[in-house]
Amino acid sequence: MTAPRVRFAPSPTGSLHVGGARTALYNWLFARRHGGTFVLRIEDTDVERSRRELTDQILDAMTWLGLTWDEGPYFQSERSAIYLAAAGRLLAEGKAYRAFETAEELEAARKAGEAGGKVYRYSGAGRSLSREESDTRAAAGERFVLRLRMPDEPIVVQDAVQGRAEFLPEALDDFILVRSDGNPVYHFTVCVDDVEMGITHVIRGVDHLPNTPKHVALFRALGAEIPVFAHLGMILGPDGKKLSKRHGAAGAEEFRAAGFLPEALANFLALLGWSPGEDRERMSLEEMTALFSLERIGPSPSRFDHEKLTWLNGQLLQAVPPRRLLALLAPFGLPARDEGTLERAARLHLSRCRTLVEVSQSLRIYGDDPSEFEAAGLKKFGKPELMKSLRALASRLASVEPFAHAEMEEAARALATEAGVSLGALAQPARLALTGSLASPPLFEMIEVMGRETALRRMLAFADRIEGRTGAS
């Protein structure tokens, strides 16, 4: 295979949806796998809906996912002269023609067809105009659209993913290339750009498959080689319906804000339709690149399983190096502790967390002393008669050397034996005093990270609170 040229062409009318992110990923993987070129094109010809901040958001999301581009971004809004020049060539060559029907005439024809139970198709009336009449009417200022002369024969698409698809001529009318206001339409700009940019493979969602016969006809009219088409199956929600906001987060930036790793989302998206074989579930971009092929993409829809993504994210979190982990956690908030303490604390809590948000929340206990305590914990362990044992534990921990979890646990067990109580009877009030909750990592490992001064202060302050205010809640 010669080095392919592929493109990702989002419209900046919304954020980078996970479907678009998967399309970008597959194009990127294909280009990298075969030493090709990944082109980024922004299809912003919809002036009313396109917004620059959404373009920036899409580019930021792609960068976050690691999908760097080789060329671009090209903006269609800056390429009007290229499209109009191509339109002029098609008109001069007789491959396109002017159609002068008014909007009212077209609407009347549409309604008449619907009344007769027929699917509306343009009549092709503009085809019969001579070039001289067409030029004369246009020169006189009469409004017109430019339409493509569609071939009167079936168009067959041999799709690399979906297989063979045949489109009959009676289902394909002469569609508009340039509107009466002089603006080119989406289908025309896409094909002109693909030709101009030398795109060899068009990898996109299956929702574009019905448009493909138009594109094939345009490529032929433009005298260009038809690229290889690969239409990806849809991504569905758990209920089998098209993935949307009602299923939860649907944009890449939403997953980023929810504390997901870029490598987790990319890994998960890659497996929505593509199989690397050997039931592999965890892969880096480099590993995916080495294995990727269009032949291993299935044509069927895939279901987006948020729970599986969350599980995968939790698994990959465990392997994040400490320094990078702190950098990733910074946007979600970190307590004012030294870097070494935070790294040790994060490692202690990682096994209980599945997202960066959860890790960040778990580290709050290393910041300010707790001012609130869970009601169930206070009811069971916030009793004055338990405070003597809590103070005794604090006293033992004050003299433990070295201040390490194994030595602390040994001292606590000895105290429990002396007092004739279970270790839990000592540990749970201490856990509540330190964190405000009964849920935490292993107690003595947490105390080791938290530090002697902080741990003792919190335990004694809690005992003071309970003994001084028996009705505290």
C-alpha positions in Angstrom: 0.0 0.0 0.0 1.3 3.5 -0.9 1.2 5.9 2.1 -2.4 6.8 2.6 -3.9 10.2 3.2 -6.9 10.4 5.5 -8.8 13.2 7.0 -10.9 14.0 10.0 -13.4 16.8 9.2 -15.5 17.9 12.2 -18.1 20.7 12.0 -17.7 23.3 14.8 -21.4 23.3 15.6 -20.9 21.2 18.8 -18.3 19.5 20.9 -16.3 16.5 19.9 -18.8 13.7 20.4 -17.5 10.2 21.2 -18.6 9.1 17.7 -16.5 11.8 16.2 -13.6 11.0 18.5 -13.7 7.4 17.4 -13.7 8.4 13.8 -10.7 10.7 14.4 -9.0 7.8 16.3 -9.5 5.3 13.5 -8.2 7.7 10.9 -5.2 8.5 13.0 -4.4 4.8 13.7 -4.8 4.0 10.0 -2.4 6.8 9.0 0.1 5.9 11.6 -0.1 2.2 10.9 0.8 2.7 7.2 3.1 5.7 7.5 0.5 8.0 6.0 -0.8 11.5 6.6 -3.6 12.5 9.0 -5.2 15.7 7.7 -7.5 17.9 9.9 -10.2 19.9 8.2 -12.7 22.1 9.9 -16.0 22.1 7.9 -17.3 25.5 9.1 -19.4 26.6 6.1 -22.5 26.7 8.3 -21.9 30.3 9.3 -24.9 30.6 11.6 -24.0 27.5 13.7 -20.2 27.3 13.5 -18.4 28.9 16.4 -14.7 29.5 16.9 -14.8 28.5 20.5 -16.2 25.1 19.5 -13.3 24.7 17.0 -10.9 25.4 19.8 -12.7 22.9 22.0 -12.5 20.2 19.3 -8.8 20.8 18.7 -8.1 20.7 22.5 -10.0 17.5 22.9 -8.1 15.9 20.0 -4.8 17.0 21.5 -5.8 15.7 24.9 -6.5 12.3 23.3 -3.1 12.3 21.6 -4.5 12.6 18.1 -2.0 15.0 16.6 -2.5 16.0 13.0 0.1 16.2 10.2 -1.6 18.8 8.1 -4.1 21.6 8.9 -6.3 22.5 10.3 -7.8 23.7 7.0 -10.9 25.8 7.3 -13.6 25.5 4.6 -14.7 29.0 5.3 -11.4 30.2 3.9 -11.6 28.0 0.7 -14.6 29.5 -1.1 -12.6 30.5 -4.2 -11.5 26.8 -4.6 -15.1 25.6 -4.5 -16.4 28.2 -6.9 -13.5 27.5 -9.4 -14.4 23.8 -9.3 -18.1 24.7 -9.9 -17.1 26.9 -12.9 -15.2 24.0 -14.4 -18.1 21.5 -14.0 -20.4 24.0 -15.6 -18.1 24.7 -18.5 -17.6 21.0 -19.1 -21.4 20.4 -19.1 -21.2 18.2 -16.0 -23.3 20.6 -14.0 -26.1 23.0 -15.1 -28.0 26.0 -13.8 -31.5 25.5 -12.6 -33.8 28.6 -12.3 -36.8 27.2 -10.5 -37.9 29.4 -7.6 -38.3 28.1 -4.1 -42.1 28.4 -4.5 -42.1 26.3 -7.7 -40.0 23.6 -6.0 -42.2 23.5 -3.0 -45.3 23.2 -5.2 -43.7 20.3 -7.0 -42.8 18.7 -3.7 -46.4 19.0 -2.4 -47.8 17.6 -5.7 -45.5 14.6 -5.5 -46.4 13.9 -1.9 -50.1 14.2 -2.7 -49.6 11.6 -5.3 -47.8 9.3 -2.9 -44.5 9.8 -4.5 -41.1 10.5 -3.0 -40.1 14.0 -4.3 -37.3 14.2 -6.8 -36.2 17.2 -8.8 -37.6 17.0 -12.2 -34.3 17.7 -14.0 -36.0 20.5 -16.0 -32.8 22.6 -16.0 -31.1 19.9 -18.0 -33.0 20.8 -21.1 -31.9 24.4 -21.2 -29.4 25.3 -23.8 -26.1 26.8 -22.7 -27.0 30.0 -24.5 -30.3 30.4 -22.7 -28.7 29.5 -19.4 -26.0 32.1 -19.9 -28.5 34.7 -21.0 -30.8 34.3 -18.0 -27.9 34.3 -15.6 -26.4 37.4 -17.1 -29.8 39.1 -16.7 -29.6 38.5 -13.0 -32.1 35.7 -12.7 -31.4 33.6 -9.6 -30.3 30.0 -10.0 -28.7 27.1 -8.3 -26.0 24.8 -9.8 -26.9 21.2 -10.0 -24.8 18.1 -10.8 -25.8 15.9 -13.8 -26.2 12.5 -12.0 -25.5 9.4 -14.2 -28.5 7.5 -15.4 -27.0 4.2 -14.1 -26.6 2.4 -10.7 -23.7 3.6 -8.5 -22.0 0.8 -6.7 -20.0 1.4 -3.6 -17.6 -1.4 -2.4 -17.2 -0.3 1.2 -14.3 -1.6 3.2 -16.4 -2.1 6.3 -20.1 -2.4 5.2 -19.5 -4.3 2.0 -21.2 -3.8 -1.4 -24.0 -1.2 -1.6 -25.8 -0.4 -4.9 -27.8 2.8 -5.4 -30.3 2.9 -8.3 -30.6 6.0 -10.5 -34.3 6.5 -9.7 -33.3 7.2 -6.1 -30.7 9.8 -7.0 -31.7 13.2 -8.4 -29.5 16.0 -9.6 -28.5 17.6 -6.3 -27.4 21.2 -5.7 -23.8 22.0 -5.7 -24.0 25.8 -5.2 -27.0 27.6 -3.7 -28.7 30.6 -5.3 -26.8 32.9 -2.8 -23.5 31.6 -4.3 -22.6 29.4 -1.3 -21.5 25.9 -2.1 -23.2 23.0 -0.3 -21.6 20.5 2.1 -21.5 17.6 -0.3 -19.7 19.6 -2.9 -17.1 21.2 -0.6 -16.3 17.8 1.0 -15.5 16.2 -2.3 -13.6 19.2 -3.7 -11.5 19.2 -0.6 -10.9 15.5 -0.7 -9.7 15.8 -4.3 -7.6 18.9 -3.6 -6.0 17.3 -0.5 -5.4 13.9 -2.2 -7.4 11.9 0.3 -7.1 8.2 -0.5 -9.3 6.7 2.3 -12.5 8.1 3.7 -13.2 6.6 7.1 -16.4 8.0 8.6 -19.7 7.0 10.3 -22.2 4.8 8.6 -24.7 7.7 8.7 -22.8 9.1 5.7 -23.2 6.0 3.6 -26.5 7.3 1.9 -24.5 10.3 0.8 -21.8 8.3 -0.8 -23.3 7.8 -4.3 -23.5 11.6 -4.5 -19.8 11.8 -3.6 -18.9 9.0 -6.1 -20.6 10.9 -8.8 -18.8 14.1 -7.9 -15.4 12.4 -7.8 -16.0 11.1 -11.3 -17.2 14.5 -12.5 -14.1 16.1 -11.0 -12.0 13.6 -12.8 -10.5 12.3 -9.6 -9.8 8.8 -8.4 -12.5 7.5 -6.0 -11.1 7.0 -2.5 -11.6 3.8 -0.5 -14.7 4.2 1.7 -15.0 2.7 5.1 -18.2 3.4 7.0 -18.1 2.7 10.7 -21.1 1.2 12.5 -23.1 3.4 14.8 -22.4 3.8 18.5 -25.5 3.1 20.5 -26.4 3.6 24.2 -27.0 0.7 26.5 -30.7 0.8 25.5 -29.8 0.1 21.9 -30.7 3.7 20.8 -28.4 6.2 19.2 -26.0 7.5 21.8 -27.1 10.9 23.1 -27.1 13.2 26.2 -29.8 11.1 27.8 -27.3 8.3 28.2 -24.9 10.5 30.2 -21.7 12.1 29.0 -21.3 12.0 25.2 -18.5 14.5 24.5 -14.8 13.9 24.9 -14.4 17.0 27.1 -17.2 15.8 29.4 -15.2 12.6 30.1 -12.1 14.7 30.7 -14.0 16.9 33.2 -15.3 13.7 34.9 -11.8 12.5 35.6 -11.2 10.0 32.8 -7.7 9.4 31.4 -7.2 10.2 27.7 -5.6 6.8 27.2 -8.6 5.1 28.8 -11.1 6.8 26.5 -9.0 6.2 23.4 -8.6 2.5 24.4 -12.3 2.1 25.0 -13.3 3.9 21.8 -10.9 1.8 19.7 -12.8 -1.3 20.7 -16.2 0.0 19.7 -16.2 -1.8 16.3 -12.6 -2.9 15.9 -11.1 -6.1 17.3 -7.4 -6.4 17.7 -7.7 -10.2 18.3 -6.8 -12.3 21.3 -9.5 -10.7 23.4 -7.2 -7.8 24.2 -8.8 -5.1 26.3 -5.9 -2.8 27.5 -3.7 -1.2 24.9 -1.7 2.0 24.4 -1.9 4.1 21.2 1.4 2.5 20.1 0.0 -1.0 20.6 -3.2 -0.1 18.8 -1.3 1.4 15.9 0.8 -1.8 15.4 -2.4 -3.9 15.2 -4.9 -1.7 13.5 -6.5 -2.6 10.2 -9.7 -1.8 8.4 -10.3 -5.5 7.8 -10.8 -6.1 11.6 -13.6 -3.4 11.8 -17.0 -5.0 12.1 -20.0 -3.4 10.3 -22.5 -3.8 13.2 -23.4 -1.1 15.7 -21.5 -1.0 19.1 -22.9 -0.2 22.5 -21.3 2.4 24.7 -21.0 0.8 28.2 -20.1 3.6 30.7 -19.5 1.1 33.4 -16.9 -0.8 31.3 -15.2 2.5 30.5 -15.1 3.4 34.2 -13.7 0.0 35.1 -11.0 0.4 32.4 -10.1 3.9 33.6 -9.7 2.6 37.1 -7.4 -0.1 35.8 -5.2 2.3 33.9 -5.1 4.7 36.8 -3.0 2.2 38.7 -0.2 2.5 36.2 0.1 6.2 36.0 3.5 7.4 37.3 3.3 9.5 40.5 4.4 12.8 39.0 2.0 12.6 36.1 -0.8 11.6 38.4 -0.4 14.8 40.5 -0.3 16.8 37.3 -3.6 15.2 36.2 -5.1 15.7 39.6 -4.2 19.4 39.8 -7.3 20.7 37.9 -9.6 18.8 40.3 -8.0 20.2 43.4 -5.3 19.0 45.7 -4.7 19.8 49.4 -1.8 22.0 50.4 0.6 19.3 51.2 4.1 18.6 49.9 4.5 16.6 46.7 5.9 13.6 48.4 3.0 13.3 50.8 0.5 13.7 48.0 2.2 11.1 45.9 2.1 8.6 48.7 -1.5 9.5 49.6 -2.6 9.1 46.0 -1.0 5.7 45.7 -2.7 4.6 48.9 -6.2 5.6 47.6 -5.9 4.6 43.9 -7.1 1.0 44.4 -10.4 2.4 45.7 -10.9 5.0 42.9 -11.9 4.7 39.3 -11.6 8.4 38.2 -9.4 11.3 38.9 -12.4 13.0 40.5 -12.6 10.2 43.0 -8.9 10.4 43.7 -9.1 14.1 44.2 -12.0 13.7 46.6 -10.3 11.0 48.5 -7.2 13.3 49.1 -9.3 16.0 50.8 -8.7 14.3 54.1 -5.0 15.3 53.9 -6.0 19.0 53.8 -8.1 20.8 56.4 -9.1 18.9 59.6 -12.7 17.5 59.3 -15.4 19.8 60.7 -18.3 17.5 60.0 -18.7 13.8 60.8 -21.1 11.3 59.3 -24.2 10.8 61.4 -24.0 7.0 61.4 -20.4 7.0 62.5 -21.1 9.5 65.4 -24.1 7.4 66.6 -22.0 4.3 66.8 -18.5 5.5 67.7 -18.9 9.1 68.8 -19.7 8.1 72.4 -17.9 9.6 75.4 -17.1 6.2 76.9 -15.0 5.4 73.8 -12.9 8.5 74.0 -10.6 7.2 76.8 -9.5 4.4 74.4 -9.0 6.9 71.6 -6.8 9.1 73.8 -4.9 6.0 74.8 -4.3 5.1 71.2 -3.1 8.7 70.4 -0.7 8.4 73.4 0.7 5.1 72.0 1.1 6.5 68.5 2.9 9.5 69.9 5.8 7.4 71.0 5.9 4.8 68.2 9.2 4.6 66.4 9.7 4.4 63.6 6.4 6.1 62.6 5.4 3.4 60.1 2.2 1.5 59.7 3.5 -1.9 60.7 4.8 -0.5 64.0 1.6 1.5 64.6 -0.6 -1.5 64.1 1.6 -3.6 66.4 1.2 -1.0 69.1 -2.5 -0.7 68.6 -3.0 -4.5 68.8 -1.0 -4.5 72.1 -3.2 -1.7 73.5 -6.4 -3.6 72.4 -5.2 -6.7 74.2 -4.4 -4.8 77.3 -7.8 -3.1 77.3 -9.7 -6.3 76.4 -11.3 -4.8 73.3 -11.1 -5.6 69.6 -8.8 -3.7 67.3 -11.8 -2.4 65.5 -13.1 -0.8 68.7 -9.9 1.4 68.6 -9.7 1.8 64.9 -13.1 2.9 64.0 -13.3 6.0 66.4 -9.8 6.9 65.2 -10.9 6.6 61.5 -13.9 8.8 62.2 -11.8 11.3 64.0 -9.2 11.5 61.2 -11.5 11.6 58.1 -15.0 12.4 59.3 -16.1 9.0 57.8 -15.9 5.3 58.5 -14.7 4.6 55.0 -11.0 5.0 54.3 -7.9 3.1 53.2 -6.1 0.9 55.8 -6.0 3.0 58.9 -2.4 2.8 59.9 -1.1 3.2 56.4 -3.2 6.4 56.1 -1.9 7.7 59.4 1.7 7.1 58.2 1.0 9.3 55.2 -1.0 11.8 57.1 1.8 12.4 59.6 2.1 12.1 63.3 1.3 15.7 64.2 -1.9 15.8 62.1 -3.2 12.5 63.2 -2.7 13.1 66.9 -4.2 16.6 66.7 -7.4 15.3 65.0 -7.8 12.4 67.4 -7.5 14.6 70.5 -9.7 17.3 69.0 -12.4 14.7 68.2 -12.2 13.4 71.8 -12.5 16.9 73.1 -15.5 17.5 70.9 -17.3 14.4 72.0 -16.5 14.7 75.7 -17.4 18.4 75.7 -20.6 18.1 73.6 -22.3 14.8 74.1 -25.1 15.8 71.8 -22.8 16.7 68.9 -24.1 15.7 65.5 
